[in-house]
């Protein structure tokens, strides 16, 4: 996780977010014309959250690599 890529340098990537007491790993898709973002789930069991205000989340950092074998 790259902590220097927090809220100031947002781009369409996977981020670690903190919202209230929950920590989430989600894909963010930015809408620069509306200054909103869509919080996307790669898991189809969870819904996407369209038109979110970036101020509603504490962006911990950007995920820069995920890999390995899941057992």
PyMOL commands that set and color helices and strands:
alter all, ss='L'
color gray80, all
select helices_A, chain A and resi 7-9+54-56
alter helices_A, ss='H'
color red, helices_A
select strands_A, chain A and resi 13-19+22-31+36-40+49-52+58-62
alter strands_A, ss='S'
color yellow, strands_A
deselect
rebuild
show_as cartoon
